[in-house]
Amino acid sequence: MTTASYSQEIERGLRVAEANIYHEDKIWSRFSNDKVDIGEVLANVIRTLNKALPLTKPMKALSIGSGAEPQFRILETAFRGGLHLLDMDDTSLDILRERIHRQATDHASVVRADIKEVFPDPRKTRAFVEAELAGGRVELITLHHSLYYCVEADWLPILSNLYKTALASTGALHAVLMANHGDDQTTTTWLYNHFVGKFFGARNEQDLCEFAATLKKRPVFRNAQVLVKTNRVRFRAPDFEKLMAVVWMILLYPDVHPYSEKQRREITEFVHRNFWQNEQPMIQLQDHMVIYRGIRCKGLI
């Protein structure tokens, strides 16, 4: 590779840092098996719900932060009693509105709301259920890669309020999050911890598996079944610009971490050297947590 082409690729990698998170996630969805992994676990959760509930009962679901992701196809067909899609990204919501109208999926609706503002507060959660869910509870709540944007101190009130106020007496909550552990330099966890630690003196403390253990000890979840598992997801981009778009999404730039121009350049050069030039796929260790309410199953997630 010539110096000129290398410089051009670095500049493109820097420019794509300003991309919309919807477009970044589209790249991740297309060139990784993340959504396949989520879909497989989600299908098992729905299978468990179907077994526990009468087949004639129309189920309802609340998807928090899934936006226009591929899970919509699964959720739309399984939850004909009502599918409520919550997001705060206008691009994702506009795409969902157009799809719902074009495909006449009238049982689906969109809600613009911020998980950080609504669900940590029990009063706001009750108001949300009354206004947006028409006072009705749902058989499934999904939090697919949406807890990243909440401080971990809010996880317990968010999950507790959703469980007590929004989840049906026979239902499930499915959360997915990048694992926070791992020393393998090819993983998204290592990449995040390395640069956030270097530039901001912090690391990813969001441990979904450890949080699941905490939930089991809380009175509100006394009768719940809390299950966890960790899967391995692989991402390989067809060009450097797409690779960097996903890297900026993983590093939560600019919504959470405001890396300087010099820091962004260092990150871009590191990724080019260690992933792109070596044709090294990026690996994500992915934690799943399922909370079953009113259901006892043999570890099926």
matplotlib code that plots the C-alpha trace (Angstrom):
import matplotlib.pyplot as plt

x = [0.0, 1.4, 1.7, -0.9, -3.5, -2.8, -3.3, -6.5, -7.9, -7.0, -8.8, -11.9, -11.8, -11.7, -14.5, -16.9, -16.7, -19.5, -21.9, -25.4, -25.6, -28.3, -26.0, -23.2, -25.5, -26.6, -23.0, -22.6, -25.8, -24.9, -21.3, -21.5, -23.6, -24.8, -28.4, -28.4, -27.1, -29.8, -32.4, -31.6, -31.9, -35.0, -36.6, -36.0, -37.6, -40.6, -40.8, -40.8, -43.6, -45.7, -45.4, -46.4, -49.4, -52.5, -51.8, -55.0, -53.8, -52.4, -49.1, -47.8, -44.1, -42.1, -38.8, -36.6, -33.9, -34.0, -34.9, -35.2, -33.0, -33.8, -35.5, -38.5, -39.4, -39.5, -41.3, -43.9, -45.0, -45.0, -46.6, -49.8, -51.5, -49.4, -45.7, -44.4, -41.1, -39.3, -36.3, -34.9, -33.2, -35.4, -33.8, -34.7, -38.2, -38.9, -37.8, -40.1, -43.0, -42.6, -42.3, -45.3, -47.4, -46.1, -46.6, -49.9, -48.6, -51.2, -50.5, -47.0, -46.5, -43.5, -42.7, -40.1, -38.7, -35.4, -34.8, -32.6, -35.4, -38.5, -37.7, -35.5, -38.5, -41.5, -44.0, -42.8, -42.8, -46.4, -47.4, -45.6, -47.6, -50.9, -50.2, -48.2, -49.3, -52.9, -52.5, -51.8, -48.8, -46.7, -45.5, -42.0, -39.6, -36.4, -33.3, -31.0, -27.8, -29.7, -28.4, -25.0, -26.5, -27.5, -25.2, -25.1, -26.5, -29.8, -30.0, -31.7, -34.4, -35.0, -35.3, -37.3, -39.8, -40.3, -40.7, -43.2, -45.2, -44.9, -44.2, -47.2, -47.5, -46.4, -43.7, -40.0, -37.4, -34.4, -31.3, -28.1, -24.9, -21.2, -19.3, -17.0, -14.3, -11.6, -7.9, -8.0, -6.9, -9.1, -12.3, -14.5, -14.3, -10.5, -10.7, -13.1, -11.3, -7.9, -8.9, -11.4, -8.9, -6.0, -7.9, -10.5, -9.1, -12.2, -13.2, -16.4, -17.9, -21.2, -21.3, -24.6, -23.7, -22.7, -25.8, -28.0, -26.5, -27.4, -31.0, -31.5, -30.9, -33.4, -36.9, -38.7, -37.2, -37.6, -40.0, -38.3, -36.0, -32.9, -30.7, -27.4, -25.2, -22.2, -21.9, -19.2, -20.0, -17.7, -17.4, -15.4, -15.9, -15.4, -13.6, -11.8, -14.4, -17.1, -14.7, -14.1, -17.8, -18.4, -15.4, -16.8, -20.1, -18.3, -16.3, -19.5, -18.2, -19.5, -22.6, -20.6, -16.8, -15.7, -12.3, -10.2, -9.0, -5.6, -7.1, -9.4, -6.4, -4.5, -7.5, -7.9, -4.2, -4.3, -7.3, -5.8, -2.6, -4.0, -7.2, -7.3, -3.8, -3.8, -7.3, -8.2, -11.9, -13.2, -14.7, -17.5, -18.2, -21.9, -23.8, -27.5, -29.8, -33.3, -35.7, -38.7, -41.8, -44.4, -42.4, -40.0, -37.9, -34.9, -32.4, -33.7, -32.3]
y = [0.0, 3.4, 6.3, 8.2, 5.4, 4.8, 8.5, 8.6, 5.6, 7.2, 10.4, 8.4, 6.6, 9.9, 11.4, 8.5, 9.2, 11.7, 9.1, 8.6, 5.7, 4.2, 3.9, 2.5, -0.1, -1.1, -1.9, -3.9, -5.8, -6.6, -7.8, -9.5, -12.3, -10.2, -10.1, -13.8, -14.4, -12.2, -13.7, -17.3, -16.5, -14.3, -17.3, -19.5, -17.0, -16.7, -20.5, -20.6, -18.0, -19.9, -23.0, -21.2, -19.3, -20.4, -20.4, -18.3, -15.5, -12.5, -11.6, -8.0, -6.8, -3.7, -3.3, -0.6, 0.8, -1.8, 0.8, -0.6, -3.6, -7.0, -8.3, -6.3, -9.1, -11.7, -9.5, -8.3, -11.8, -13.2, -10.3, -9.6, -8.2, -5.1, -4.3, -1.1, 0.1, 2.7, 4.6, 8.1, 8.2, 10.0, 8.3, 4.9, 6.0, 7.5, 4.2, 2.3, 4.6, 4.2, 0.4, 0.1, 2.2, 0.5, -3.0, -2.2, -3.6, -1.7, -3.7, -2.1, 1.5, 3.7, 5.7, 8.4, 8.3, 8.1, 5.0, 7.1, 9.6, 7.3, 3.9, 4.8, 6.6, 4.5, 7.3, 7.9, 4.2, 3.9, 7.0, 5.4, 2.2, 4.1, 6.4, 4.3, 0.7, 1.7, 0.5, -3.0, -5.2, -6.9, -10.5, -9.6, -6.7, -6.5, -4.4, -5.3, -3.2, -0.4, -0.5, 0.8, 4.3, 4.1, 4.3, 1.0, 2.5, 2.9, -0.7, -2.0, 0.7, 0.4, -3.4, -3.4, -0.8, -2.6, -5.9, -4.6, -2.2, -3.3, -7.0, -9.4, -12.0, -14.6, -13.0, -12.5, -9.8, -10.3, -8.0, -8.2, -6.4, -6.6, -8.5, -6.3, -9.0, -10.4, -9.8, -10.8, -7.8, -8.8, -8.2, -5.1, -5.3, -4.9, -2.2, -0.2, -0.7, 0.1, 3.5, 4.6, 3.7, 5.5, 8.7, 9.0, 6.8, 4.5, 1.1, -0.8, -1.7, -2.8, -6.5, -8.1, -11.5, -10.0, -7.9, -11.0, -12.5, -9.3, -9.5, -13.0, -11.6, -8.8, -9.3, -8.0, -10.9, -13.5, -15.6, -14.9, -17.2, -15.3, -17.0, -15.8, -17.0, -15.6, -16.0, -15.2, -12.8, -12.1, -8.9, -8.5, -5.3, -5.1, -1.8, 0.3, 3.1, 0.6, -1.0, 2.4, 3.3, 0.3, 1.1, 4.6, 3.0, 0.6, 3.4, 5.4, 8.4, 11.2, 10.5, 9.3, 9.8, 13.0, 11.9, 14.7, 14.9, 13.7, 10.8, 9.8, 9.7, 7.4, 5.1, 5.1, 4.3, 1.5, -0.1, 0.1, -1.5, -4.2, -5.2, -3.9, -4.6, -8.0, -8.9, -9.7, -10.0, -8.2, -10.5, -9.5, -11.6, -11.0, -11.5, -12.5, -12.2, -13.5, -12.9, -15.2, -14.2, -16.9, -19.4, -22.2, -23.6, -25.8, -23.1, -22.5, -19.2]
z = [0.0, -0.9, 1.6, -0.3, -0.2, 3.5, 4.2, 2.3, 4.2, 7.5, 6.5, 5.5, 8.8, 10.6, 8.6, 9.1, 12.9, 12.3, 10.9, 12.3, 14.8, 12.6, 9.6, 11.9, 13.2, 9.7, 8.8, 12.0, 11.3, 7.8, 8.3, 11.6, 13.0, 15.9, 14.8, 14.0, 17.6, 19.1, 16.8, 17.9, 21.6, 21.0, 19.1, 22.1, 24.5, 22.3, 22.1, 25.9, 26.0, 23.5, 25.6, 28.8, 27.3, 25.4, 21.7, 21.2, 23.3, 21.3, 22.9, 23.2, 23.3, 24.1, 22.3, 23.9, 21.7, 19.0, 16.4, 12.8, 13.6, 12.0, 15.2, 14.0, 11.6, 14.4, 16.9, 14.3, 13.5, 17.0, 18.9, 17.0, 20.1, 20.0, 19.3, 20.8, 19.4, 21.6, 20.5, 20.8, 17.4, 14.8, 11.8, 13.2, 14.1, 10.7, 9.0, 11.3, 10.7, 6.9, 7.2, 9.4, 7.0, 3.8, 5.1, 7.0, 10.2, 12.2, 15.4, 15.6, 16.8, 17.6, 20.7, 21.0, 24.5, 26.4, 28.5, 30.8, 31.5, 31.8, 33.4, 36.4, 37.9, 39.0, 38.5, 34.9, 34.2, 35.4, 33.3, 30.2, 30.6, 30.9, 28.0, 25.5, 26.4, 27.0, 30.6, 29.4, 30.3, 27.7, 27.5, 26.3, 26.9, 24.9, 25.7, 22.8, 23.2, 24.8, 28.4, 27.1, 27.3, 31.0, 33.9, 35.7, 38.9, 36.9, 35.8, 38.9, 39.1, 35.3, 35.4, 38.6, 37.3, 34.0, 35.8, 38.3, 36.1, 32.4, 32.3, 32.4, 35.1, 32.5, 30.5, 29.8, 29.6, 27.2, 27.5, 25.4, 26.0, 25.0, 27.7, 29.8, 30.4, 28.1, 27.5, 23.8, 21.7, 18.8, 20.9, 21.0, 24.8, 24.8, 22.2, 24.3, 27.6, 26.1, 24.6, 27.2, 29.8, 28.1, 27.3, 30.1, 32.9, 32.8, 31.6, 30.8, 34.2, 32.7, 33.5, 32.6, 34.1, 37.4, 37.4, 36.8, 40.0, 41.9, 40.6, 42.0, 45.5, 45.2, 46.7, 43.6, 41.5, 44.2, 42.1, 38.8, 36.9, 35.7, 33.1, 31.4, 28.7, 26.7, 22.9, 20.4, 17.5, 14.5, 12.4, 9.2, 7.1, 3.3, 3.4, 6.0, 6.2, 7.2, 9.7, 11.3, 11.4, 13.6, 15.7, 16.5, 17.4, 19.8, 21.3, 21.9, 20.0, 20.2, 22.4, 25.4, 24.9, 23.2, 21.8, 20.5, 16.9, 17.9, 19.9, 17.0, 14.7, 17.0, 17.2, 13.5, 12.9, 15.5, 13.9, 10.4, 11.6, 13.9, 12.1, 8.5, 7.4, 9.1, 7.8, 11.4, 12.1, 15.2, 17.8, 20.3, 23.4, 23.9, 27.1, 27.1, 30.2, 30.2, 33.1, 33.1, 35.2, 36.0, 33.9, 34.9, 32.1, 31.9, 31.0, 27.5, 26.3]

ax = plt.figure().add_subplot(projection="3d")
ax.plot(x, y, z, "-o")
ax.set_aspect("equal")
plt.show()
